[in-house]
Amino acid sequence: MACLIDKSRALPCRDNLGGIKNVYFANFGDLTEGAGFTQDTDGEITAWATADTPEFFKFAVKASSSLEQTVTASRENGTLFYEQTITLVLPKQSPQTHQQIHDIAMGRPHVVVEDNNGNFLLAGLKHGCDVNGGTIGTGTAFGDLNGYNITLAGQEPLPAYFVTSTLVTGNLGTGDIDDI
């Protein structure tokens, strides 16, 4: 195993945006680590194995949603992993969305987050992501959120993988929630 630093990093330009705009879910097990994909020299996933082409389901989000990755390391134990936390704010309740949230909570999907810079990041590759909390609320005042706050978490040996966008957008499922 290589533990040696082999590249430098300059201070980047200020051409970056925070936040995410879409989240894509694939059922756990539709991807397998190692033989299931091809990576370029920078580590970005550029192809799925034919047998592992997942079907993704897109959830559009706006503001207040995020992906945070916490590095958890222990010198004493010699361990390192990344806690991937995805927080979603989904406005407008509906029976169809209730069912999809329930299905996501029952499973442990692979999750791809599309950020506002056009990056696609795959969380939960090896172990999936579990819903570990959230609320479904009507709000109190007219301007309050009537919708969903959902938190998913994954624990992975590596940070979320960058993925070529067409691998996700080219494999979208056909089911849509019509009333949103």
Phi and psi restraints in degrees (value plus and minus 20) as a CYANA .aco file:
   2 ALA   PHI    -106.5   -66.5
   2 ALA   PSI     101.9   141.9
   3 CYS   PHI    -137.4   -97.4
   3 CYS   PSI      -2.2    37.8
   4 LEU   PHI    -116.5   -76.5
   4 LEU   PSI     118.1   158.1
   5 ILE   PHI     -94.6   -54.6
   5 ILE   PSI     111.0   151.0
   6 ASP   PHI    -150.9  -110.9
   6 ASP   PSI      -8.7    31.3
   7 LYS   PHI    -165.4  -125.4
   7 LYS   PSI     132.4   172.4
   8 SER   PHI    -121.8   -81.8
   8 SER   PSI     146.2   186.2
   9 ARG   PHI    -158.9  -118.9
   9 ARG   PSI     103.9   143.9
  10 ALA   PHI    -104.2   -64.2
  10 ALA   PSI     145.7   185.7
  11 LEU   PHI     -89.5   -49.5
  11 LEU   PSI     101.5   141.5
  12 PRO   PHI     -96.6   -56.6
  12 PRO   PSI     144.7   184.7
  13 CYS   PHI     -86.4   -46.4
  13 CYS   PSI     139.9   179.9
  14 ARG   PHI    -110.6   -70.6
  14 ARG   PSI      47.2    87.2
  15 ASP   PHI    -146.5  -106.5
  15 ASP   PSI      15.9    55.9
  16 ASN   PHI    -139.1   -99.1
  16 ASN   PSI     127.7   167.7
  17 LEU   PHI    -143.5  -103.5
  17 LEU   PSI     128.7   168.7
  18 GLY   PHI    -108.7   -68.7
  18 GLY   PSI     148.2   188.2
  19 GLY   PHI      71.8   111.8
  19 GLY   PSI     148.5   188.5
  20 ILE   PHI    -145.9  -105.9
  20 ILE   PSI     136.1   176.1
  21 LYS   PHI    -140.0  -100.0
  21 LYS   PSI     -41.9    -1.9
  22 ASN   PHI    -165.7  -125.7
  22 ASN   PSI     130.8   170.8
  23 VAL   PHI    -149.4  -109.4
  23 VAL   PSI     116.5   156.5
  24 TYR   PHI    -140.6  -100.6
  24 TYR   PSI     111.6   151.6
  25 PHE   PHI    -129.7   -89.7
  25 PHE   PSI     117.8   157.8
  26 ALA   PHI    -147.0  -107.0
  26 ALA   PSI     122.7   162.7
  27 ASN   PHI     -82.7   -42.7
  27 ASN   PSI     121.0   161.0
  28 PHE   PHI     -79.8   -39.8
  28 PHE   PSI     118.3   158.3
  29 GLY   PHI      76.5   116.5
  29 GLY   PSI     -32.7     7.3
  30 ASP   PHI     -94.4   -54.4
  30 ASP   PSI     -31.3     8.7
  31 LEU   PHI    -145.8  -105.8
  31 LEU   PSI     122.5   162.5
  32 THR   PHI    -144.1  -104.1
  32 THR   PSI     122.9   162.9
  33 GLU   PHI     -93.9   -53.9
  33 GLU   PSI     126.0   166.0
  34 GLY   PHI      68.8   108.8
  34 GLY   PSI    -113.9   -73.9
  35 ALA   PHI     -90.9   -50.9
  35 ALA   PSI     -31.0     9.0
  36 GLY   PHI    -101.7   -61.7
  36 GLY   PSI     -28.9    11.1
  37 PHE   PHI    -176.6  -136.6
  37 PHE   PSI     146.1   186.1
  38 THR   PHI    -136.3   -96.3
  38 THR   PSI     119.8   159.8
  39 GLN   PHI    -137.1   -97.1
  39 GLN   PSI     127.9   167.9
  40 ASP   PHI    -102.8   -62.8
  40 ASP   PSI    -196.2  -156.2
  41 THR   PHI     -87.3   -47.3
  41 THR   PSI     -39.9     0.1
  42 ASP   PHI    -109.1   -69.1
  42 ASP   PSI     -24.2    15.8
  43 GLY   PHI      76.0   116.0
  43 GLY   PSI     -20.7    19.3
  44 GLU   PHI     -94.2   -54.2
  44 GLU   PSI     116.5   156.5
  45 ILE   PHI     -93.7   -53.7
  45 ILE   PSI     104.1   144.1
  46 THR   PHI    -135.8   -95.8
  46 THR   PSI     -31.2     8.8
  47 ALA   PHI    -179.3  -139.3
  47 ALA   PSI     123.3   163.3
  48 TRP   PHI    -113.2   -73.2
  48 TRP   PSI     129.2   169.2
  49 ALA   PHI     -85.8   -45.8
  49 ALA   PSI     125.0   165.0
  50 THR   PHI     -71.8   -31.8
  50 THR   PSI     -63.1   -23.1
  51 ALA   PHI     -91.5   -51.5
  51 ALA   PSI     -35.8     4.2
  52 ASP   PHI    -130.8   -90.8
  52 ASP   PSI      -3.5    36.5
  53 THR   PHI     -87.5   -47.5
  53 THR   PSI      91.2   131.2
  54 PRO   PHI    -102.6   -62.6
  54 PRO   PSI     138.5   178.5
  55 GLU   PHI    -122.1   -82.1
  55 GLU   PSI     106.5   146.5
  56 PHE   PHI    -126.3   -86.3
  56 PHE   PSI     128.0   168.0
  57 PHE   PHI    -142.0  -102.0
  57 PHE   PSI     103.5   143.5
  58 LYS   PHI    -111.0   -71.0
  58 LYS   PSI     112.5   152.5
  59 PHE   PHI    -140.3  -100.3
  59 PHE   PSI      96.3   136.3
  60 ALA   PHI     -98.9   -58.9
  60 ALA   PSI     117.1   157.1
  61 VAL   PHI    -151.5  -111.5
  61 VAL   PSI     140.3   180.3
  62 LYS   PHI    -167.6  -127.6
  62 LYS   PSI     106.7   146.7
  63 ALA   PHI      34.9    74.9
  63 ALA   PSI     139.3   179.3
  64 SER   PHI      42.4    82.4
  64 SER   PSI     -26.8    13.2
  65 SER   PHI    -119.2   -79.2
  65 SER   PSI     129.3   169.3
  66 SER   PHI    -177.6  -137.6
  66 SER   PSI     143.7   183.7
  67 LEU   PHI    -143.5  -103.5
  67 LEU   PSI     102.5   142.5
  68 GLU   PHI    -142.3  -102.3
  68 GLU   PSI     118.8   158.8
  69 GLN   PHI    -142.7  -102.7
  69 GLN   PSI     102.8   142.8
  70 THR   PHI    -125.1   -85.1
  70 THR   PSI     106.3   146.3
  71 VAL   PHI    -101.1   -61.1
  71 VAL   PSI     103.1   143.1
  72 THR   PHI    -138.5   -98.5
  72 THR   PSI      92.5   132.5
  73 ALA   PHI    -151.7  -111.7
  73 ALA   PSI     125.8   165.8
  74 SER   PHI    -152.8  -112.8
  74 SER   PSI      93.9   133.9
  75 ARG   PHI     -84.7   -44.7
  75 ARG   PSI     -60.6   -20.6
  76 GLU   PHI     -82.4   -42.4
  76 GLU   PSI     -60.6   -20.6
  77 ASN   PHI    -114.0   -74.0
  77 ASN   PSI     -32.8     7.2
  78 GLY   PHI      49.8    89.8
  78 GLY   PSI      12.1    52.1
  79 THR   PHI    -135.4   -95.4
  79 THR   PSI     135.6   175.6
  80 LEU   PHI    -172.5  -132.5
  80 LEU   PSI     108.5   148.5
  81 PHE   PHI    -171.4  -131.4
  81 PHE   PSI     149.3   189.3
  82 TYR   PHI    -140.2  -100.2
  82 TYR   PSI     101.7   141.7
  83 GLU   PHI    -107.8   -67.8
  83 GLU   PSI      94.6   134.6
  84 GLN   PHI    -121.8   -81.8
  84 GLN   PSI      95.5   135.5
  85 THR   PHI    -135.7   -95.7
  85 THR   PSI     102.2   142.2
  86 ILE   PHI    -133.1   -93.1
  86 ILE   PSI     101.1   141.1
  87 THR   PHI    -131.1   -91.1
  87 THR   PSI     103.1   143.1
  88 LEU   PHI    -137.7   -97.7
  88 LEU   PSI     115.2   155.2
  89 VAL   PHI    -136.0   -96.0
  89 VAL   PSI      95.7   135.7
  90 LEU   PHI    -139.9   -99.9
  90 LEU   PSI      86.4   126.4
  91 PRO   PHI     -94.4   -54.4
  91 PRO   PSI     134.2   174.2
  92 LYS   PHI      56.0    96.0
  92 LYS   PSI      90.1   130.1
  93 GLN   PHI     -98.9   -58.9
  93 GLN   PSI     128.3   168.3
  94 SER   PHI    -176.7  -136.7
  94 SER   PSI     137.7   177.7
  95 PRO   PHI     -79.4   -39.4
  95 PRO   PSI     -58.2   -18.2
  96 GLN   PHI     -87.4   -47.4
  96 GLN   PSI     -61.4   -21.4
  97 THR   PHI     -88.5   -48.5
  97 THR   PSI     -58.2   -18.2
  98 HIS   PHI     -72.3   -32.3
  98 HIS   PSI     -67.9   -27.9
  99 GLN   PHI     -84.9   -44.9
  99 GLN   PSI     -62.6   -22.6
 100 GLN   PHI     -86.2   -46.2
 100 GLN   PSI     -60.5   -20.5
 101 ILE   PHI     -81.8   -41.8
 101 ILE   PSI     -62.8   -22.8
 102 HIS   PHI     -80.6   -40.6
 102 HIS   PSI     -64.8   -24.8
 103 ASP   PHI     -84.1   -44.1
 103 ASP   PSI     -61.2   -21.2
 104 ILE   PHI     -82.6   -42.6
 104 ILE   PSI     -62.6   -22.6
 105 ALA   PHI     -87.4   -47.4
 105 ALA   PSI     -52.3   -12.3
 106 MET   PHI     -93.7   -53.7
 106 MET   PSI     -50.5   -10.5
 107 GLY   PHI    -117.0   -77.0
 107 GLY   PSI    -182.5  -142.5
 108 ARG   PHI    -165.6  -125.6
 108 ARG   PSI      55.6    95.6
 109 PRO   PHI     -88.9   -48.9
 109 PRO   PSI     140.6   180.6
 110 HIS   PHI     -99.9   -59.9
 110 HIS   PSI     120.7   160.7
 111 VAL   PHI    -149.0  -109.0
 111 VAL   PSI     108.0   148.0
 112 VAL   PHI    -128.7   -88.7
 112 VAL   PSI     107.8   147.8
 113 VAL   PHI    -125.8   -85.8
 113 VAL   PSI     106.9   146.9
 114 GLU   PHI    -120.1   -80.1
 114 GLU   PSI      96.7   136.7
 115 ASP   PHI    -107.8   -67.8
 115 ASP   PSI     156.7   196.7
 116 ASN   PHI     -95.8   -55.8
 116 ASN   PSI     -17.2    22.8
 117 ASN   PHI    -124.4   -84.4
 117 ASN   PSI     -17.1    22.9
 118 GLY   PHI      65.7   105.7
 118 GLY   PSI     -10.9    29.1
 119 ASN   PHI    -103.7   -63.7
 119 ASN   PSI     121.7   161.7
 120 PHE   PHI    -134.0   -94.0
 120 PHE   PSI     101.7   141.7
 121 LEU   PHI    -140.6  -100.6
 121 LEU   PSI     105.8   145.8
 122 LEU   PHI    -115.1   -75.1
 122 LEU   PSI      94.2   134.2
 123 ALA   PHI    -124.1   -84.1
 123 ALA   PSI     129.1   169.1
 124 GLY   PHI      52.2    92.2
 124 GLY   PSI      13.2    53.2
 125 LEU   PHI     -81.1   -41.1
 125 LEU   PSI     -73.1   -33.1
 126 LYS   PHI    -104.2   -64.2
 126 LYS   PSI     -60.5   -20.5
 127 HIS   PHI    -135.3   -95.3
 127 HIS   PSI     -24.8    15.2
 128 GLY   PHI      57.3    97.3
 128 GLY   PSI     155.7   195.7
 129 CYS   PHI    -138.8   -98.8
 129 CYS   PSI     115.5   155.5
 130 ASP   PHI    -125.9   -85.9
 130 ASP   PSI     118.6   158.6
 131 VAL   PHI     -90.7   -50.7
 131 VAL   PSI     104.4   144.4
 132 ASN   PHI    -139.1   -99.1
 132 ASN   PSI     -11.4    28.6
 133 GLY   PHI     149.2   189.2
 133 GLY   PSI     152.9   192.9
 134 GLY   PHI     133.6   173.6
 134 GLY   PSI     156.7   196.7
 135 THR   PHI    -161.0  -121.0
 135 THR   PSI     133.6   173.6
 136 ILE   PHI    -142.2  -102.2
 136 ILE   PSI      95.7   135.7
 137 GLY   PHI    -157.1  -117.1
 137 GLY   PSI     135.2   175.2
 138 THR   PHI    -114.6   -74.6
 138 THR   PSI     -33.5     6.5
 139 GLY   PHI      58.6    98.6
 139 GLY   PSI     155.7   195.7
 140 THR   PHI    -133.9   -93.9
 140 THR   PSI     -72.2   -32.2
 141 ALA   PHI    -114.9   -74.9
 141 ALA   PSI     145.5   185.5
 142 PHE   PHI     -74.7   -34.7
 142 PHE   PSI     -54.7   -14.7
 143 GLY   PHI    -108.2   -68.2
 143 GLY   PSI     -17.3    22.7
 144 ASP   PHI     -99.6   -59.6
 144 ASP   PSI     141.3   181.3
 145 LEU   PHI     -88.7   -48.7
 145 LEU   PSI     106.4   146.4
 146 ASN   PHI    -130.3   -90.3
 146 ASN   PSI      80.2   120.2
 147 GLY   PHI     151.7   191.7
 147 GLY   PSI    -164.3  -124.3
 148 TYR   PHI    -146.3  -106.3
 148 TYR   PSI     117.6   157.6
 149 ASN   PHI    -139.4   -99.4
 149 ASN   PSI      92.2   132.2
 150 ILE   PHI    -144.1  -104.1
 150 ILE   PSI     116.7   156.7
 151 THR   PHI    -138.9   -98.9
 151 THR   PSI     109.5   149.5
 152 LEU   PHI    -138.0   -98.0
 152 LEU   PSI     129.2   169.2
 153 ALA   PHI    -158.9  -118.9
 153 ALA   PSI     122.6   162.6
 154 GLY   PHI    -151.9  -111.9
 154 GLY   PSI     128.6   168.6
 155 GLN   PHI    -139.8   -99.8
 155 GLN   PSI      97.7   137.7
 156 GLU   PHI    -151.1  -111.1
 156 GLU   PSI     133.2   173.2
 157 PRO   PHI     -92.5   -52.5
 157 PRO   PSI     -37.3     2.7
 158 LEU   PHI    -152.4  -112.4
 158 LEU   PSI     138.4   178.4
 159 PRO   PHI     -81.8   -41.8
 159 PRO   PSI     145.8   185.8
 160 ALA   PHI     -74.3   -34.3
 160 ALA   PSI     116.3   156.3
 161 TYR   PHI     -98.2   -58.2
 161 TYR   PSI     120.3   160.3
 162 PHE   PHI     -93.6   -53.6
 162 PHE   PSI     121.0   161.0
 163 VAL   PHI    -149.7  -109.7
 163 VAL   PSI     117.5   157.5
 164 THR   PHI     -79.8   -39.8
 164 THR   PSI     110.0   150.0
 165 SER   PHI     -76.6   -36.6
 165 SER   PSI     -58.4   -18.4
 166 THR   PHI     -87.0   -47.0
 166 THR   PSI     -40.5    -0.5
 167 LEU   PHI     -88.4   -48.4
 167 LEU   PSI     -44.0    -4.0
 168 VAL   PHI    -116.2   -76.2
 168 VAL   PSI     -75.3   -35.3
 169 THR   PHI     -88.4   -48.4
 169 THR   PSI     -42.0    -2.0
 170 GLY   PHI    -104.4   -64.4
 170 GLY   PSI     -22.9    17.1
 171 ASN   PHI    -148.7  -108.7
 171 ASN   PSI      20.8    60.8
 172 LEU   PHI     -98.1   -58.1
 172 LEU   PSI     119.2   159.2
 173 GLY   PHI     -87.4   -47.4
 173 GLY   PSI     141.7   181.7
 174 THR   PHI    -112.6   -72.6
 174 THR   PSI     -34.7     5.3
 175 GLY   PHI     -94.5   -54.5
 175 GLY   PSI     108.7   148.7
 176 ASP   PHI    -142.8  -102.8
 176 ASP   PSI     130.0   170.0
 177 ILE   PHI    -107.2   -67.2
 177 ILE   PSI      90.1   130.1
 178 ASP   PHI     -88.3   -48.3
 178 ASP   PSI     -51.4   -11.4
 179 ASP   PHI    -110.1   -70.1
 179 ASP   PSI     -10.4    29.6
